Amino acid sequence: MRKYISFLLSAALVTGISGCASRSSVPDTPTAEEYITREETQPTAEPSAEAPETSEAPGQTTEPVIETAETQQETAPVVVPLDLDGTPIDTTDTSTYYVSDNGGYWKDYVFDGFAWLAEPRGFAVVSLDGTDPEPPEFTPAEFKRYKTGDTICGLMITKAETTVETLYSDSFFNGCRVEFDGTAEITGYIYYVTESVFLEDEGDLMFAPTAEGCTLPVLYNATVNSFSNPRETFTNELRWGNEYDRIFALGNSDGYAGEDWLSLIPQDGTPVKVKATVKNITAEYLNDSRKSGNGYYRAAIQSLELD
């Protein structure tokens, strides 16, 4: 019995010593009340984001790249505008052109000083009874690059512009505009616009040249080298087709008040054949109709007589 009690006392002593040694190396687990108290008194550390790897020198920072219209423009592909014959147009001299920037990858380059023109060949038909005239045998014109100061058909070029459009990686020849100094004699049918219609106002004097009346230079456009089917006018039975791919606008009758020849033109819209001397001649054609309704030939009448 004494041995058994002695054994129990020895075991308890060993266990106590072992427990004290264990508690001395492991922190005490706090009670619930102690845990709350410690959480309230300890400062809260802000969470730290892991810094990204960088190869920059100490003290340098990298600004984030924000995509804007300017940065998109900088990354747009560089497209060289091409002339009508496919040759690149010089863009180093910015004084000779301007850019109409439509945003993104679409630009219009308007070059000053040259345009594409051809000598007329006398391709024109007119019908007065509403029937389609027979198109003539037609051969493509020879267009050449004319500069400001050059002369063609007895007219001097005083202003010339060429427009080229670039879109993404492509270049498109858009058209030309030209102004002439001098006079020309034209023959054909003139008529009075009786009511305002598309691109024509009441009182406008419109003119369809006949073959012998094709004396003005032919301005390049996208369809001029394929003689199209004759077209009808808006206000009478006249049908026409010609190498200019349009009829001529010769001003409004209001601007000719007092001219003796004005009474020769019936105000009911009936076409009459005349021979006229014209001045202040301008022509324009742009494939993009948002700028010119495709194009025009305009002139002012200096003198006019029945033919």
Backbone as numpy.savetxt, mean C-alpha at the origin, in Angstrom:
# Nx Ny Nz CAx CAy CAz Cx Cy Cz
14.16 -62.40 95.15 13.33 -61.19 95.15 14.19 -59.95 95.15
15.21 -59.94 96.04 16.12 -58.80 96.06 16.84 -58.64 94.72
17.20 -59.78 94.12 17.89 -59.73 92.82 16.97 -59.10 91.76
15.68 -59.43 91.78 14.73 -58.92 90.79 14.55 -57.43 90.94
14.42 -56.92 92.20 14.29 -55.48 92.42 15.55 -54.76 92.00
16.71 -55.38 92.28 17.99 -54.76 91.90 18.07 -54.64 90.37
17.55 -55.66 89.69 17.59 -55.64 88.21 16.71 -54.52 87.66
15.54 -54.35 88.26 14.64 -53.30 87.80 15.23 -51.92 88.02
15.86 -51.72 89.19 16.48 -50.43 89.46 17.61 -50.14 88.48
18.39 -51.18 88.14 19.51 -50.99 87.19 18.98 -50.64 85.80
17.90 -51.32 85.39 17.31 -51.06 84.06 16.76 -49.64 83.97
16.07 -49.22 85.06 15.52 -47.88 85.07 16.61 -46.83 84.99
17.73 -47.05 85.67 18.83 -46.11 85.67 19.43 -45.99 84.27
19.63 -47.16 83.63 20.21 -47.14 82.28 19.29 -46.42 81.30
17.98 -46.70 81.41 17.01 -46.07 80.52 16.99 -44.56 80.71
17.06 -44.12 81.97 17.05 -42.68 82.25 18.25 -41.98 81.67
19.41 -42.62 81.82 20.63 -42.01 81.29 20.56 -41.93 79.78
20.10 -43.00 79.13 19.99 -43.02 77.67 19.02 -41.96 77.18
17.88 -41.79 77.89 16.90 -40.77 77.50 17.46 -39.39 77.63
18.21 -39.09 78.66 18.81 -37.76 78.81 19.79 -37.48 77.70
20.57 -38.49 77.32 21.53 -38.30 76.24 20.82 -38.00 74.93
19.71 -38.69 74.68 18.96 -38.47 73.44 18.35 -37.08 73.41
17.77 -36.59 74.48 17.15 -35.28 74.48 18.18 -34.16 74.38
19.39 -34.41 74.73 20.42 -33.37 74.66 20.85 -33.10 73.21
20.65 -34.07 72.25 21.08 -33.89 70.87 19.93 -33.54 69.93
18.66 -33.71 70.29 17.50 -33.43 69.47 16.68 -32.35 70.13
16.32 -31.24 69.44 15.54 -30.17 70.08 14.20 -30.69 70.54
13.74 -30.08 71.64 12.45 -30.47 72.17 11.36 -30.10 71.17
10.40 -30.95 71.01 9.23 -30.66 70.18 8.30 -29.76 70.96
7.97 -28.53 70.43 7.16 -27.59 71.20 5.72 -28.06 71.27
5.09 -27.63 72.34 3.66 -27.89 72.45 2.93 -26.98 71.47
1.61 -27.17 71.31 0.82 -26.34 70.39 0.88 -24.87 70.76
0.78 -24.60 72.10 0.83 -23.21 72.54 2.19 -22.59 72.25
3.27 -23.38 72.51 4.61 -22.86 72.26 4.84 -22.61 70.76
4.31 -23.47 69.89 4.48 -23.33 68.45 3.83 -22.04 67.94
2.62 -21.74 68.40 1.92 -20.53 68.00 2.70 -19.30 68.44
3.22 -19.35 69.69 3.98 -18.22 70.22 5.23 -17.98 69.40
5.92 -19.08 69.03 7.16 -18.93 68.25 6.86 -18.35 66.85
5.75 -18.83 66.19 5.40 -18.33 64.86 5.10 -16.84 64.88
4.47 -16.35 65.95 4.13 -14.94 66.04 5.33 -14.06 66.26
6.33 -14.58 66.96 7.50 -13.76 67.30 8.60 -13.85 66.25
8.60 -14.88 65.35 9.65 -15.01 64.35 9.34 -14.12 63.13
10.31 -13.35 62.57 10.08 -12.55 61.35 9.80 -13.45 60.15
8.87 -12.98 59.29 8.50 -13.77 58.12 9.44 -13.42 56.98
10.11 -14.39 56.41 11.07 -14.17 55.32 10.33 -14.13 53.99
10.70 -13.17 53.15 10.09 -13.08 51.82 10.58 -14.22 50.95
9.69 -14.84 50.16 10.15 -15.93 49.29 11.08 -15.37 48.23
12.16 -16.01 47.96 13.15 -15.54 46.99 13.01 -16.34 45.71
12.87 -15.58 44.57 12.79 -16.27 43.28 14.18 -16.68 42.86
14.26 -17.82 42.27 15.56 -18.32 41.84 16.08 -17.48 40.70
17.24 -16.90 40.84 17.79 -16.00 39.83 18.14 -16.78 38.58
17.74 -16.26 37.38 18.08 -16.96 36.15 19.56 -16.86 35.87
20.04 -17.86 35.14 21.45 -17.87 34.78 21.73 -16.74 33.80
22.84 -16.09 33.94 23.21 -15.00 33.04 24.71 -14.98 32.87
25.12 -14.52 31.68 26.55 -14.43 31.40 27.04 -13.00 31.48
26.15 -12.09 31.94 26.54 -10.68 31.99 27.47 -10.42 33.17
28.25 -9.40 33.02 29.17 -9.00 34.08 28.38 -8.48 35.26
28.97 -8.55 36.48 28.28 -8.03 37.67 27.90 -6.57 37.48
26.70 -6.24 37.93 26.24 -4.86 37.84 25.45 -4.58 36.58
25.50 -5.50 35.57 24.75 -5.31 34.34 23.41 -6.00 34.45
22.39 -5.40 33.84 21.06 -5.99 33.85 20.55 -6.10 32.42
19.65 -7.01 32.17 19.06 -7.22 30.85 17.63 -6.71 30.86
17.36 -5.72 29.99 16.00 -5.20 29.88 15.15 -6.17 29.07
13.91 -6.41 29.46 13.07 -7.32 28.68 12.74 -6.70 27.33
12.68 -7.53 26.26 12.35 -7.08 24.92 10.84 -7.07 24.77
10.27 -5.90 24.55 8.83 -5.77 24.37 8.56 -5.55 22.88
7.75 -6.44 22.28 7.46 -6.35 20.85 6.54 -5.17 20.57
6.99 -4.23 19.78 6.18 -3.06 19.42 6.15 -2.96 17.90
5.38 -1.97 17.39 5.33 -1.76 15.95 6.71 -1.42 15.40
7.51 -0.67 16.22 8.84 -0.28 15.77 9.75 -1.50 15.65
9.70 -2.38 16.67 10.58 -3.54 16.60 10.13 -4.50 15.51
8.82 -4.59 15.27 8.35 -5.42 14.17 8.84 -4.87 12.84
8.83 -3.53 12.72 9.29 -2.92 11.48 10.76 -3.21 11.26
11.55 -3.20 12.36 12.96 -3.47 12.24 13.23 -4.89 11.80
12.35 -5.81 12.15 12.57 -7.21 11.80 11.90 -7.57 10.49
11.22 -6.63 9.84 10.58 -6.91 8.56 11.65 -7.21 7.50
11.36 -8.11 6.57 12.36 -8.43 5.54 12.66 -7.22 4.67
13.91 -7.09 4.29 14.33 -5.99 3.43 14.04 -6.39 1.98
13.17 -5.63 1.31 12.79 -5.92 -0.06 13.22 -4.76 -0.94
13.96 -5.05 -2.01 14.41 -4.01 -2.93 13.30 -3.76 -3.94
12.82 -2.52 -4.08 11.79 -2.23 -5.09 12.34 -2.47 -6.49
11.54 -3.10 -7.34 11.95 -3.41 -8.70 11.21 -2.54 -9.70
11.94 -2.09 -10.72 11.35 -1.28 -11.79 10.51 -2.19 -12.69
9.85 -1.58 -13.68 8.98 -2.33 -14.57 9.73 -3.43 -15.31
11.00 -3.17 -15.65 11.80 -4.16 -16.37 12.49 -5.15 -15.44
12.18 -5.06 -14.13 12.74 -6.01 -13.18 14.06 -5.61 -12.56
14.60 -4.46 -12.93 15.87 -4.02 -12.35 15.62 -3.31 -11.02
16.53 -3.47 -10.05 16.37 -2.80 -8.75 16.43 -1.28 -8.91
15.60 -0.57 -8.14 15.61 0.89 -8.15 16.47 1.38 -7.00
17.32 2.34 -7.28 18.24 2.87 -6.27 17.46 3.59 -5.17
17.65 3.16 -3.94 16.99 3.80 -2.79 18.00 4.49 -1.88
19.23 4.64 -2.34 20.24 5.29 -1.49 20.02 6.79 -1.39
19.46 7.38 -2.45 19.21 8.82 -2.44 17.76 9.05 -2.02
17.57 9.32 -0.74 16.21 9.46 -0.20 15.52 10.73 -0.66
16.23 11.63 -1.33 15.61 12.86 -1.81 14.80 12.61 -3.08
14.95 11.45 -3.69 14.27 11.17 -4.96 12.99 10.36 -4.79
12.63 10.02 -3.56 11.42 9.23 -3.37 10.92 9.41 -1.94
9.70 8.99 -1.73 9.20 8.92 -0.36 8.46 7.59 -0.19
8.34 7.18 1.06 7.70 5.90 1.36 6.38 6.17 2.05
5.33 5.62 1.49 4.02 5.65 2.14 3.89 4.35 2.91
4.19 4.42 4.22 4.25 3.21 5.05 2.85 2.86 5.55
2.37 1.72 5.11 1.02 1.29 5.50 1.03 0.39 6.73
2.19 0.25 7.38 2.28 -0.56 8.58 2.74 -1.97 8.27
3.53 -2.53 9.17 3.97 -3.92 8.98 4.88 -4.06 7.78
4.58 -5.06 6.93 5.45 -5.39 5.81 5.02 -4.75 4.49
4.05 -3.87 4.50 3.49 -3.31 3.27 3.89 -1.85 3.13
4.59 -1.52 2.01 5.04 -0.16 1.78 4.81 0.24 0.33
4.57 1.52 0.11 4.51 2.09 -1.23 5.70 3.02 -1.40
6.55 2.74 -2.38 7.67 3.62 -2.72 7.25 4.48 -3.90
7.27 5.80 -3.75 6.91 6.72 -4.82 8.19 7.42 -5.27
8.66 7.07 -6.47 9.92 7.60 -6.99 9.65 8.78 -7.91
10.43 9.82 -7.76 10.26 11.03 -8.55 11.25 11.05 -9.70
10.78 11.53 -10.89 11.72 11.78 -11.96 11.64 10.86 -13.16
10.81 9.80 -13.12 10.71 8.94 -14.30 9.35 8.23 -14.33
8.97 7.83 -15.54 7.71 7.11 -15.75 7.85 6.29 -17.04
6.95 5.33 -17.22 7.00 4.45 -18.38 5.90 4.83 -19.38
6.32 5.16 -20.61 5.42 5.64 -21.66 5.73 4.95 -22.98
4.76 5.04 -23.90 4.96 4.49 -25.23 4.36 5.44 -26.27
4.88 5.38 -27.49 4.31 6.14 -28.61 2.95 5.52 -28.96
1.94 6.35 -29.28 0.64 5.80 -29.67 0.71 5.13 -31.04
-0.14 4.13 -31.26 -0.13 3.38 -32.52 -1.45 3.51 -33.29
-2.41 4.25 -32.73 -3.66 4.48 -33.45 -4.67 3.36 -33.29
-4.70 2.69 -32.11 -5.69 1.65 -31.86 -6.85 2.26 -31.08
-7.97 2.46 -31.75 -9.16 3.00 -31.10 -10.38 2.69 -31.96
-11.49 2.36 -31.30 -12.77 2.13 -31.98 -13.87 2.83 -31.21
-14.90 3.27 -31.93 -16.04 3.95 -31.32 -17.31 3.49 -32.04
-18.37 3.24 -31.28 -19.68 2.93 -31.83 -20.69 3.85 -31.15
-21.66 4.38 -31.95 -22.64 5.33 -31.41 -24.03 4.74 -31.22
-24.23 3.49 -31.64 -25.57 2.91 -31.59 -25.73 1.83 -30.52
-24.80 1.75 -29.58 -24.92 0.79 -28.50 -24.40 -0.59 -28.82
-23.92 -0.82 -30.06 -23.36 -2.12 -30.41 -21.84 -2.08 -30.19
-21.27 -3.24 -29.94 -19.83 -3.31 -29.72 -19.08 -3.18 -31.04
-18.20 -2.20 -31.17 -17.39 -2.10 -32.39 -16.38 -3.24 -32.46
-16.00 -3.56 -33.67 -15.05 -4.65 -33.86 -13.65 -4.22 -33.40
-13.06 -4.93 -32.44 -11.71 -4.54 -32.00 -10.70 -4.67 -33.13
-9.76 -3.75 -33.21 -8.75 -3.83 -34.28 -7.69 -4.87 -33.95
-6.89 -5.21 -34.93 -5.73 -6.06 -34.66 -4.80 -5.25 -33.75
-4.35 -5.90 -32.73 -3.65 -5.16 -31.67 -2.31 -5.81 -31.38
-1.27 -5.00 -31.31 0.05 -5.48 -30.94 0.52 -4.69 -29.71
1.25 -5.33 -28.82 1.69 -4.65 -27.59 2.58 -3.44 -27.90
2.45 -2.44 -27.04 3.26 -1.23 -27.19 4.66 -1.47 -26.63
5.59 -0.64 -27.09 6.95 -0.68 -26.57 7.11 0.43 -25.54
7.02 0.07 -24.29 7.15 1.07 -23.23 8.61 1.31 -22.90
8.93 2.59 -22.69 10.29 2.98 -22.35 10.27 3.86 -21.11
11.40 3.91 -20.46 11.53 4.72 -19.26 11.90 6.15 -19.66
10.97 7.08 -19.42 11.19 8.49 -19.73 11.43 9.26 -18.43
12.30 10.26 -18.52 12.62 11.07 -17.35 12.03 12.47 -17.49
11.95 13.16 -16.37 11.53 14.56 -16.39 12.44 15.36 -17.32
11.84 16.16 -18.21 12.61 16.94 -19.18 12.65 16.30 -20.55
12.35 14.97 -20.64 12.30 14.31 -21.94 11.06 14.75 -22.71
11.11 14.57 -24.04 10.00 14.93 -24.92 9.46 13.69 -25.61
8.13 13.58 -25.67 7.48 12.49 -26.39 6.20 13.04 -27.00
5.96 12.72 -28.28 4.80 13.21 -29.03 4.71 14.73 -29.02
5.85 15.39 -29.00 5.88 16.85 -29.00 5.56 17.47 -27.65
5.42 16.67 -26.62 5.11 17.15 -25.27 6.31 16.93 -24.36
6.63 17.94 -23.55 7.75 17.80 -22.61 7.23 17.34 -21.25
7.92 16.38 -20.68 7.53 15.86 -19.36 8.02 16.81 -18.28
7.10 17.37 -17.53 7.47 18.30 -16.46 7.45 17.64 -15.09
6.73 16.55 -14.95 6.71 15.82 -13.69 6.42 14.36 -13.99
7.15 13.48 -13.32 6.95 12.04 -13.53 7.15 11.32 -12.21
6.28 10.38 -11.93 6.38 9.58 -10.71 6.11 8.12 -11.04
6.79 7.26 -10.32 6.57 5.82 -10.45 6.38 5.24 -9.06
5.40 4.39 -8.92 5.09 3.80 -7.62 5.34 2.29 -7.66
6.10 1.83 -6.67 6.36 0.40 -6.51 5.90 -0.01 -5.12
5.20 -1.11 -5.04 4.71 -1.60 -3.75 5.50 -2.84 -3.34
5.87 -2.90 -2.07 6.51 -4.11 -1.55 5.62 -4.72 -0.48
5.51 -6.02 -0.51 4.68 -6.74 0.44 5.40 -8.02 0.80
5.74 -8.16 2.10 6.54 -9.29 2.57 7.83 -9.37 1.74
8.03 -10.43 0.98 9.30 -10.56 0.25 9.15 -10.25 -1.23
8.00 -9.68 -1.64 7.75 -9.43 -3.06 7.70 -7.94 -3.37
8.02 -7.61 -4.64 7.94 -6.24 -5.13 6.97 -6.21 -6.30
6.07 -5.20 -6.31 5.07 -5.09 -7.36 5.14 -3.70 -7.98
5.23 -3.64 -9.33 5.20 -2.36 -10.02 3.76 -1.88 -10.04
3.50 -0.74 -9.41 2.12 -0.31 -9.20 1.62 0.62 -10.30
2.46 1.50 -10.85 2.00 2.40 -11.90 2.76 3.71 -11.93
2.25 4.67 -12.72 2.96 5.93 -12.96 1.99 7.10 -12.98
2.56 8.28 -12.82 1.84 9.53 -13.00 2.75 10.49 -13.74
2.19 11.27 -14.70 3.03 12.15 -15.50 2.26 13.42 -15.85
2.99 14.54 -15.94 2.44 15.82 -16.38 3.25 16.31 -17.57
2.53 16.92 -18.54 3.19 17.38 -19.76 3.03 18.88 -19.94
4.00 19.47 -20.65 3.91 20.85 -21.08 3.82 20.86 -22.59
2.88 21.67 -23.11 2.70 21.73 -24.55 1.25 21.46 -24.92
0.97 21.43 -26.21 -0.39 21.19 -26.68 -0.39 20.01 -27.65
-1.57 19.40 -27.79 -1.73 18.29 -28.73 -3.09 18.41 -29.38
-3.19 17.92 -30.59 -4.47 17.92 -31.31 -5.05 16.51 -31.27
-6.27 16.39 -30.82 -6.92 15.08 -30.70 -8.24 15.11 -31.47
-8.61 13.96 -32.02 -9.85 13.83 -32.78 -10.66 12.67 -32.22
-11.96 12.88 -32.07 -12.82 11.82 -31.56 -14.18 12.37 -31.19
-14.89 11.64 -30.35 -16.26 11.99 -29.97 -16.29 12.56 -28.55
-16.90 13.73 -28.43 -17.04 14.37 -27.12 -18.52 14.35 -26.72
-18.78 14.21 -25.44 -20.17 14.24 -24.98 -20.25 14.89 -23.61
-21.43 15.37 -23.32 -21.74 16.10 -22.10 -22.37 15.10 -21.10
-21.85 15.05 -19.87 -22.40 14.15 -18.85 -23.67 14.78 -18.29
-24.80 14.11 -18.45 -26.10 14.69 -18.09 -26.45 14.52 -16.62
-25.80 13.58 -15.95 -26.06 13.39 -14.52 -24.81 12.83 -13.86
-24.64 13.12 -12.60 -23.46 12.65 -11.89 -23.51 11.13 -11.72
-22.43 10.49 -12.10 -22.31 9.04 -11.98 -20.93 8.74 -11.41
-20.56 7.49 -11.36 -19.28 7.08 -10.80 -18.12 7.77 -11.52
-17.34 8.55 -10.76 -16.15 9.27 -11.24 -16.46 10.35 -12.27
-17.72 10.67 -12.52 -18.09 11.73 -13.44 -19.17 12.60 -12.81
-19.03 13.91 -13.00 -20.02 14.86 -12.48 -20.85 15.44 -13.61
-22.04 15.87 -13.29 -22.89 16.51 -14.29 -22.16 17.72 -14.90
-22.17 17.78 -16.23 -21.49 18.87 -16.92 -20.07 18.55 -17.35
-19.52 17.42 -16.90 -18.19 17.02 -17.36 -18.22 16.75 -18.86
-17.10 17.06 -19.52 -16.95 16.80 -20.96 -16.00 15.63 -21.14
-16.53 14.51 -21.63 -15.75 13.28 -21.80 -15.47 13.05 -23.28
-14.33 12.43 -23.57 -13.86 12.34 -24.94 -13.32 10.93 -25.22
-13.81 10.33 -26.33 -13.32 9.03 -26.78 -12.58 9.22 -28.10
-11.26 9.02 -28.12 -10.52 9.25 -29.37 -10.82 8.18 -30.42
-10.77 8.58 -31.67 -10.80 7.64 -32.78 -9.35 7.32 -33.16
-9.18 6.42 -34.11 -7.83 5.96 -34.44 -6.91 7.12 -34.82
-7.43 8.06 -35.65 -6.59 9.18 -36.07 -6.39 10.19 -34.95
-7.17 10.05 -33.89 -7.06 10.99 -32.78 -6.18 10.51 -31.65
-5.54 9.36 -31.82 -4.62 8.84 -30.78 -3.27 9.51 -30.95
-3.13 10.68 -30.36 -1.90 11.46 -30.50 -1.17 11.67 -29.17
-1.82 11.34 -28.07 -1.18 11.51 -26.75 -0.31 10.31 -26.43
0.75 10.49 -25.63 1.56 9.35 -25.22 0.71 8.35 -24.44
1.05 7.08 -24.57 0.34 6.01 -23.87 1.07 5.74 -22.56
0.40 5.93 -21.46 0.98 5.67 -20.14 0.81 4.20 -19.80
1.88 3.62 -19.25 1.80 2.19 -18.91 0.72 1.92 -17.87
-0.02 0.85 -18.08 -0.84 0.29 -17.01 -0.94 -1.21 -17.21
-1.53 -1.88 -16.24 -1.48 -3.34 -16.21 -2.27 -4.00 -17.33
-3.24 -3.30 -17.93 -4.09 -3.93 -18.93 -3.98 -3.31 -20.31
-3.16 -2.26 -20.46 -3.13 -1.53 -21.72 -2.60 -2.37 -22.87
-1.86 -3.42 -22.60 -1.30 -4.24 -23.67 -2.16 -5.43 -24.05
-3.40 -5.42 -23.61 -4.35 -6.42 -24.08 -5.64 -5.67 -24.40
-5.88 -5.42 -25.68 -7.01 -4.60 -26.10 -8.30 -5.22 -25.58
-8.93 -4.56 -24.62 -10.10 -5.13 -23.97 -11.34 -4.96 -24.83
-12.38 -5.69 -24.46 -13.66 -5.53 -25.16 -14.15 -4.09 -25.02
-14.79 -3.56 -26.06 -15.30 -2.18 -25.97 -16.24 -2.02 -24.78
-16.26 -0.81 -24.25 -17.06 -0.53 -23.05 -18.10 0.53 -23.35
-19.15 0.50 -22.59 -20.20 1.49 -22.76 -20.01 2.64 -21.78
-20.55 3.78 -22.12 -20.54 4.91 -21.21 -21.78 4.85 -20.32
-21.82 5.72 -19.33 -22.91 5.68 -18.37 -24.18 6.38 -18.86
-24.01 7.39 -19.73 -25.15 8.28 -19.99 -25.61 8.32 -21.44
-25.02 7.49 -22.33 -25.50 7.46 -23.72 -25.14 6.12 -24.35
-25.35 6.02 -25.66 -25.15 4.75 -26.36 -23.73 4.57 -26.90
-22.86 5.51 -26.59 -21.49 5.40 -27.10 -20.76 4.22 -26.45
-20.12 3.43 -27.30 -19.24 2.36 -26.82 -17.86 2.57 -27.41
-16.86 2.26 -26.64 -15.50 2.61 -27.05 -14.50 1.55 -26.61
-13.33 1.60 -27.23 -12.16 0.82 -26.83 -10.94 1.47 -27.44
-9.83 1.54 -26.72 -8.63 2.17 -27.28 -7.38 1.72 -26.54
-6.27 2.13 -27.08 -4.98 1.70 -26.52 -4.65 2.39 -25.20
-5.39 3.41 -24.83 -5.17 4.08 -23.55 -5.91 3.37 -22.42
-6.83 2.52 -22.79 -7.66 1.78 -21.84 -8.57 2.72 -21.05
-8.94 3.86 -21.65 -9.84 4.80 -20.98 -10.25 5.92 -21.94
-11.26 6.68 -21.53 -11.63 7.89 -22.24 -11.03 9.08 -21.49
-10.98 10.23 -22.16 -10.30 11.39 -21.59 -11.31 12.32 -20.92
-10.92 12.89 -19.79 -11.74 13.90 -19.10 -11.21 15.27 -19.48
-12.05 16.08 -20.12 -11.61 17.38 -20.63 -12.17 18.55 -19.83
-12.45 18.31 -18.55 -12.90 19.40 -17.69 -14.41 19.49 -17.65
-14.91 20.41 -16.81 -16.35 20.62 -16.66 -16.78 21.85 -17.44
-17.99 21.78 -17.98 -18.49 22.89 -18.80 -18.52 24.21 -18.04
-18.66 24.15 -16.73 -18.67 25.38 -15.93 -17.37 26.17 -16.10
-16.28 25.45 -16.32 -14.99 26.12 -16.49 -14.80 26.74 -17.85
-15.72 26.46 -18.78 -15.60 27.00 -20.14 -16.70 28.01 -20.46
-17.31 28.55 -19.44 -18.38 29.53 -19.67 -17.87 30.68 -20.52
-18.64 31.02 -21.56 -18.25 32.11 -22.44 -17.51 31.67 -23.68
-17.06 30.40 -23.74 -16.37 29.91 -24.93 -17.39 29.65 -26.05
-17.09 30.13 -27.26 -18.01 29.98 -28.39 -18.25 28.52 -28.74
-17.22 27.70 -28.65 -17.34 26.31 -29.07 -18.21 25.47 -28.12
-18.48 25.96 -26.92 -19.25 25.17 -25.95 -20.65 24.85 -26.47
-21.20 25.74 -27.30 -22.55 25.51 -27.83 -22.59 24.39 -28.86
-21.43 23.94 -29.34 -21.38 22.85 -30.31 -21.62 21.49 -29.66
-21.57 21.43 -28.34 -21.71 20.15 -27.62 -23.11 20.05 -27.05
-23.95 19.12 -27.54 -25.33 18.99 -27.06 -25.36 18.67 -25.56
-26.22 19.38 -24.83 -26.30 19.15 -23.39 -27.18 17.96 -23.03
-27.75 17.27 -24.04 -28.53 16.06 -23.75 -27.66 14.81 -23.74
-26.35 14.97 -23.91 -25.43 13.84 -23.86 -25.12 13.21 -25.19
-25.69 13.72 -26.27 -25.41 13.16 -27.60 -23.95 13.40 -27.98
-23.23 12.33 -28.36 -21.83 12.52 -28.76 -21.72 13.18 -30.12
-20.74 14.05 -30.28 -20.44 14.67 -31.58 -18.94 14.55 -31.82
-18.60 14.38 -33.11 -17.19 14.24 -33.45 -16.56 15.62 -33.58
-15.41 15.79 -32.93 -14.73 17.09 -32.93 -13.24 16.90 -33.10
-12.61 18.02 -33.42 -11.15 18.10 -33.40 -10.82 19.18 -32.38
-10.01 18.82 -31.41 -9.73 19.76 -30.32 -8.23 19.87 -30.09
-7.82 21.06 -29.70 -6.46 21.28 -29.23 -6.51 21.35 -27.71
-5.68 20.52 -27.05 -5.73 20.43 -25.59 -4.37 20.78 -25.00
-4.41 21.22 -23.74 -3.21 21.58 -22.99 -3.35 21.05 -21.55
-2.36 21.36 -20.72 -2.38 20.91 -19.31 -2.71 19.42 -19.21
-1.98 18.62 -19.96 -2.26 17.19 -20.07 -1.60 16.44 -18.92
-2.38 15.63 -18.24 -1.85 14.78 -17.16 -2.43 13.38 -17.32
-1.69 12.41 -16.85 -2.16 11.02 -16.92 -1.67 10.28 -15.69
-2.47 9.35 -15.22 -2.09 8.53 -14.06 -2.72 7.15 -14.17
-1.96 6.17 -13.77 -2.54 4.84 -13.62 -1.86 4.17 -12.44
-2.66 3.67 -11.50 -2.16 2.88 -10.38 -2.98 1.61 -10.31
-2.30 0.47 -10.21 -3.02 -0.79 -10.09 -3.91 -0.79 -8.86
-3.45 -0.09 -7.82 -4.20 -0.03 -6.57 -5.25 1.07 -6.68
-6.51 0.69 -6.88 -7.55 1.66 -7.18 -7.92 2.55 -6.00
-7.41 2.27 -4.79 -7.75 3.11 -3.65 -7.17 4.51 -3.80
-6.28 4.70 -4.77 -5.66 6.01 -4.93 -6.23 6.82 -6.09
-6.64 6.18 -7.17 -7.04 6.97 -8.33 -8.24 6.40 -9.08
-8.92 5.42 -8.54 -9.97 4.78 -9.32 -9.38 4.12 -10.55
-8.15 3.66 -10.44 -7.36 3.01 -11.48 -6.60 3.97 -12.39
-7.14 5.17 -12.65 -6.35 6.09 -13.45 -7.19 7.05 -14.26
-6.49 7.92 -15.01 -7.20 8.92 -15.79 -6.27 9.51 -16.84
-6.88 10.15 -17.85 -6.22 11.09 -18.76 -7.03 12.37 -18.65
-6.37 13.48 -18.32 -7.05 14.76 -18.18 -6.35 15.82 -19.02
-7.15 16.76 -19.51 -6.60 17.88 -20.28 -7.61 19.00 -20.29
-7.15 20.19 -20.62 -8.02 21.36 -20.77 -8.14 21.70 -22.25
-9.34 22.06 -22.67 -9.57 22.39 -24.07 -9.10 23.82 -24.34
-8.21 23.95 -25.32 -7.75 25.28 -25.74 -8.63 25.81 -26.88
-8.95 24.92 -27.82 -9.86 25.27 -28.92 -10.55 24.00 -29.40
-11.71 24.17 -30.03 -12.50 23.00 -30.46 -13.35 23.39 -31.65
-13.48 22.41 -32.59 -14.35 22.58 -33.75 -14.94 21.24 -34.14
-16.07 21.28 -34.81 -16.67 20.04 -35.29 -15.80 19.44 -36.39
-15.77 18.13 -36.45 -14.94 17.44 -37.46 -15.86 16.76 -38.48
